[in-house]
């Protein structure tokens, strides 16, 4: 037989049920804040009223946390290990210095050539101009009498001399032009500066000794003897004057025989040996009678490259003025 339940007893049962439900909720909330809570464990939201089941007891909530920071209480500081961050090394903390441009090496920076120092120019006057003209006349760049005035003829002569040597053809005398001119000429004599022409050498048979060769007895002949090492200028069998000469070595001998002068040139540089050959009178290929400063300095200690070297420059200059294209050259023993 079913016992009737009084309203008071029912009310007391309801209160016990509510108290038991509140206790369960409190325990669940405390468990959610515990560091031992497993990941994904259900948590009861505090402050939400639980619905009652059919028997009057509160029903367990089925809602799961979303996993957001606002829904999940933060863990205690002693239980959560903060993320490890590697501190920057000193090299990372040091700011990178800007790259300094490398200093240019001397080969990268080409210094401009200094402007040439002008020694004389058009309009200048004085003895230095006269000396310049005399030296230019020695090389046949200046014609006529020398003077103290730097005019158009001097300008043209200097310009031609510069162009021949690859210099800037300005017509003004600079240091480089002057140095080259001095190296190729001698100091002008008093007669050269005074426009005094040298007197021709009178033939004096008693004083002229030469190695006679029958081929030298007719016509105008430069008679060259390898035996006496002398060149004698002979006109119609009469010796006019002579001077010492030097020949080529055994490897580069001076050719022997009868030849003729086919070219004359005052200012010559050897294409093969790059040596000066002033006052050249060519007679056989590249072989010529010419002045040699090396012969004048060293004498017979050296040798030519096949040419007939002369060391008496004034007398050679005189001979150069007298010899004509087509005159005979005899080289003999």
C-alpha positions, 0 to 999 in steps of 0.5 A: 500500500502506497504511503501518502506523502505530506506536503511538508515532507515533500518540501523537506525533500526538495530542500535536501535535493537543492542543497545536494545539487548546490554542493555538487556544483561547488565541487565541480567548479573547484575541480575546474580550477585545479591544475590536475584537471584533464584536458577536455574535462567538462566544467559547470558554468558558475551562476547558471541555474541547473534544470530539475529532472523528472524526479526533482533532482537537478540534471547535469549540464551537457554543455562543453567548454569552447576552449576560449580564454574567457570560458576556461579559468587561468591556471595557477602560476606555479603549475604552468611552465611559461614558454622558453625564449632563447635570449639574443646573443651579443652578436644579435644585439650588436647593431650592424655597422654600415659597410665602409667604401673601400679606399681606392688603390693608386691603380684605380685613381689615375692622377691627371698628367701635369700641364707641360711647362712652357719655356718659349713661345711665339713672341719671345726674344733673346739668346735662348731663342737663337740657341733653339733655332741653331739646334733645330737647324742642325736637324734641318728643321729650321732653314736660314739664319738664326735670330733672337725672335720666336716667329712663325718659322720657329713655331713651324719648326717646333711644331714639325719636330713635336709631331715627328715624335708623337708630342702635342704639336703646339709649336710652343717649346715645352720641357719635354720637347727641349729635352728631346732636342738637346739629346739629339743635337750638340751645343751650338758653336759660336759660328753657328750662333753667328750664322758663319758658314763652315769653310770647305776643307781644301784637299791637301794630298800631303796630309790626307792619307787614304786606302786607295781602291781603283773603284774609288778613282772616278766620280764622287765616292765615299770610299770606305776601307775596313782595313784602315777603318776610315771613310774618305770622301773622294772626288774624281780621284782626289781625296778631300778629307776623311774620318774614323768609322766603325762597322758591324759585328761578325753576326751583323756584318757591313756588306762589301761592294759597290753601291750608290746613295739612294736616300738621305735623311737627317732624323732617323730612328731604326725600325729594328733596333730603335736607336737614333741614326742622324744624318743617314745616307743609305746605300744598301737596304737598311745599311747607311753611313750615319753619326753614332753617339755610341761610337763617339762614347765607346769607340771600337769597344762596340759595333754597329748593326751593319751600318758605317758609324761615324763619330766626328759629327761636324765633319759628317754634317759637312759630308752630308751636305755635299753628298748627292743621291746617286753618289757612289759608295765603295766598301772594301778591305 
